[in-house]
Amino acid sequence: MWWMPHMFENFNWIWIIPLINLLVWGGGLVLFVVLIVKLINRDRNRMNIRRETPMDILKRRYAAGEISQDEYLRIKRELEE
């Protein structure tokens, strides 16, 4: 073919292949690390969720009108013992 010798005369463009390879593998590695960090932080945030104590539940039920003041005071005394 008449164009082949001219195509390979100058190899200055050959550096682009390792650069593309580096970008693909490096980008994949960065993406992998970011995903792992996000998964770890998501699990850590789930563990830090504050659980309602019995006293919190009692206060919420009293505020919502589910229990009377007498029931509230009686249960409160029992919980404080």
C-alpha positions in Angstrom: 0.0 0.0 0.0 1.3 3.4 -0.9 0.4 5.1 2.5 1.9 2.5 4.9 5.5 3.8 4.8 4.4 7.4 5.5 2.1 6.3 8.3 4.9 4.8 10.4 7.6 7.3 9.5 7.0 9.3 12.6 6.2 7.5 15.9 5.6 10.6 17.9 1.9 9.7 18.4 2.7 6.3 19.9 2.9 7.7 23.5 -0.9 8.2 23.5 -1.5 4.4 23.9 0.2 4.1 27.4 -1.5 7.4 28.4 -5.0 6.1 27.5 -4.1 2.8 29.3 -3.1 4.8 32.4 -6.2 6.9 32.3 -8.5 3.9 32.0 -6.9 1.9 34.8 -6.2 4.9 37.0 -9.8 6.1 36.6 -11.1 2.6 37.4 -9.0 2.5 40.5 -10.1 5.9 41.7 -13.7 4.9 41.1 -13.3 1.7 43.0 -11.7 3.5 46.0 -14.5 6.2 46.0 -17.2 3.5 46.0 -15.6 1.6 48.9 -15.3 4.8 51.0 -18.9 5.6 50.3 -20.0 2.2 51.3 -18.0 2.3 54.5 -19.4 5.8 55.4 -22.9 4.7 54.7 -22.6 1.7 57.1 -21.0 3.9 59.7 -23.8 6.5 59.5 -26.4 3.7 60.0 -24.6 2.7 63.2 -24.6 6.2 64.5 -28.4 6.7 64.2 -29.6 7.5 67.7 -32.0 5.0 69.1 -35.0 6.1 71.1 -34.8 5.5 74.8 -37.8 4.3 76.7 -38.0 7.8 78.2 -38.0 9.4 74.7 -40.9 7.1 73.7 -42.8 8.0 76.9 -42.4 11.7 76.2 -43.4 11.3 72.6 -46.5 9.3 73.5 -47.5 11.9 76.2 -47.0 14.8 73.8 -49.1 13.0 71.2 -51.9 12.6 73.7 -51.7 8.8 73.7 -51.4 8.6 77.5 -52.8 10.7 80.3 -50.7 12.7 82.8 -51.2 10.1 85.5 -50.0 7.3 83.2 -47.0 9.4 82.2 -46.0 10.1 85.8 -46.5 6.5 86.9 -44.4 5.1 84.0 -41.8 7.8 84.5 -41.3 6.8 88.1 -41.0 3.1 87.1 -38.4 4.0 84.4 -36.3 6.1 86.9 -36.1 3.3 89.4 
